[in-house]
Amino acid sequence: MPSLGFSPSGLSVRLRSTALHAHGGTWHHGDVWDPDETFPTNLGGTTRTLDEADGAVALGPGLLSLNGITALDDSASLLLTQDEWVQPREPGNRLADGAQDLYVFGYGQDYQEALRDFFRLTGPSPLIPRALLGNWWSRYHPYSDQEYLALMDRFAAEELPFSVAVIDMDWHVTDIDPAIGTGWTGYTWNRELFPDPAAFLTRLHERGMLTTLNVHPAQGVRRHEGAYEEVCADLGLDASTGEDVPFNIADRDFVGSYLSRLHHPLEDEGVDFWWLDWQQGGSTTVPGLDPLWMLNHVHYLDSGRERPTAGGGVERRRPVTFSRFADASSHRTPVGFSGDTIISWDSLRFQPRFTATAANIGYFWWSNDIGGHMMGGSDDAMAARWFQLGCFSPINRLHSSNSGFTSKEPWRYSRDARATMEAYLRLRHRLVPLPVHVGARSASEGIARCARSTTTTRASWPPTSTRAASALGTCWWCPSPPGSMRPPAWVGS
């Protein structure tokens, strides 16, 4: 009833098909899913992070529902420009003006079709580099280059395969003048630990490993950074003042300098992709722009830019980033980092459900802290079980804090636990062709690889529109399948 506007009485959708839920299949405007409802309706989606989670956490809604109908509200998102930047919606079309942008999925129990059309609307989740499907070694520990390489060689001697080397935040200088803040944000190598970074990264590549570095970008660029003066010059600032350059992911000029001065030189040395560790909320200088979403968007596009080759040509790598979940469009910027979990049986018990339900919102490249990250307790049986879960997870990233009691080298554990851990690390690499195959099917056919049900129905590409109308539809601009698009000019060259 248009006269009643956006209200439960004015806007409703009723399914003609039979719904499984006792209350039928009708959606009214303003309906909000209660995850604690007595009679479950929505099958659940995912959440932004599991930071400090000790067991189950509340999940947002997914697309799949026992009452057969779900709505996604995209009213607060921004528009994408032709060069993939963001801008506010036009006056009169904004949430503050009373405008709303809703997507209603009414598929009954045809979950296959719901997911297929979701990917048709938003674009599928793209392929990721094959190496990311093997075992990852990650630990929050101040490794030196020799210590890290020696550990990789020990793994090789034990016939334990690893394909991704994660270097946590101690790769950069962390002991800085307290007058300019903490050492969490940094882009300058700690030369005491890594005297020759390029040689270190080359040696990891020689061992068949990709490398990712952890970054906490929230504190911007400060005077101790090697690239400080260049960034100041790019932005028209006076470096002699020593003032901080604030982090501003909503500013084109800052992003251009941030990428070209802070990240590209490190990639030239051999860094393959970035672990974006954003934990500082959702505010930017552009109302409605989530900095996490923009970081994921910017870094994913930048990772697919043209790069010069040794032979004088250019190449484009398969884009990838590694960051937390931002919204229902996050499946287009894999891989997901689920956050710092507590080491406990409750955390282990929740992770299979958490990973599976995320596929109900099309998000299935979750990388959980296998073995848990911090606190909790030490239990060999729990650790062995967690390794088994990791083997069959989308991404198998072992991780832990700096404590010697939480590190995940199998030889630190009992004989039986060690045997289990080693067997499942080896099994994971034998299974790599399977997620490669299923990931390719997902990208080409519009299916979710961890969904509760699968489909063999092929989704069309490209979509009928070629320009995004909102953040939810930001893949509509692709003139060709994801992975072959040309990044915008602002990512640099």
Secondary structure, DSSP 8 states (H G I E B T S, - for coil): -GGG-SSTTT-EEE-SS--SSTT-SEEETT----TT-SS--B-----S--TT--S-------S-BTTSEEEEE-TT--EE-TTS-EE---TTSSGGGT---EEEEE-TT-HHHHHHHHHHHH-------GGGGSEEE---S---HHHHHHHHHHHHHTT----EEEE-GGGB-----GGG--SSS--SB-TTT-S-HHHHHHHHHHTT-EEEEEE-GGG-B-TTSTTHHHHHHHHT--GGG---B---TT-HHHHHHIIIIIIHHHHHHT--EEEE---S-S--SSTT--HHHHHHHHHHHHHTSEEE-TTS-EEE-----BB---STTGGGS--EE----B-SHHHHHHHHHHHHHHGGGT---EE-EET-SBSS---HHHHHHHHHHHHTSSSEEE---S-TTT---GGGS-HHHHHHHHHHHHHHHHHTHHHHHHHHHHHHH---TTSSS-------SS-S--S-SSSTTTTTT-SS-TTS----GGG--
